[in-house]
């Protein structure tokens, strides 16, 4: 196996290492649209009286 840990996933998914690294970094960043939708769901749940945490 190659020394570079990104080499195997890049080979499997047929993508460049730079693209894989960009995807890997951006996966940890919150998506603006998702944050808005999650806050709307939490607000609706608070209004309805549901306080149980769901992920």
C-alpha positions as a printed Julia matrix, in Angstrom:
55×3 Matrix{Float64}:
   0.0    0.0    0.0
   1.15   3.54  -0.66
   2.62   5.7    2.08
   0.12   8.48   1.47
  -3.12   7.77   3.42
  -5.17   9.56   0.75
  -3.82   7.35  -2.04
  -6.19   4.41  -1.49
  -9.45   6.41  -1.37
  -8.3    8.47  -4.35
  -7.61   5.32  -6.34
 -10.93   3.73  -5.36
 -13.02   6.82  -6.16
 -10.86   7.83  -9.14
 -10.19  11.35  -7.91
  -7.14  13.57  -7.44
  -5.61  13.85  -3.96
  -6.21  17.61  -3.9
  -9.93  17.04  -4.58
 -10.07  14.38  -1.87
  -8.35  16.67   0.63
 -10.69  19.56  -0.23
 -13.71  17.27   0.25
 -12.28  15.96   3.52
 -11.71  19.48   4.9
 -15.09  20.8    3.77
 -16.93  17.83   5.32
 -16.11  19.27   8.77
 -17.38  22.75   7.92
 -21.05  23.48   8.6
 -23.2   23.92   5.5
 -25.13  27.21   5.67
 -28.32  25.74   4.24
 -28.2   22.81   6.66
 -27.66  25.14   9.64
 -30.72  27.21   8.65
 -32.9   24.11   8.22
 -31.76  22.64  11.55
 -32.54  25.89  13.36
 -36.01  25.99  11.75
 -36.66  22.41  12.88
 -35.5   23.19  16.42
 -37.71  26.29  16.52
 -40.74  24.3   15.32
 -40.06  21.61  17.92
 -39.82  24.22  20.68
 -43.14  25.74  19.6
 -44.81  22.32  19.54
 -43.51  21.48  23.02
 -41.18  18.66  21.99
 -37.95  18.93  23.96
 -36.42  15.53  23.17
 -33.04  15.72  21.41
 -32.88  13.92  18.05
 -29.83  13.64  15.77
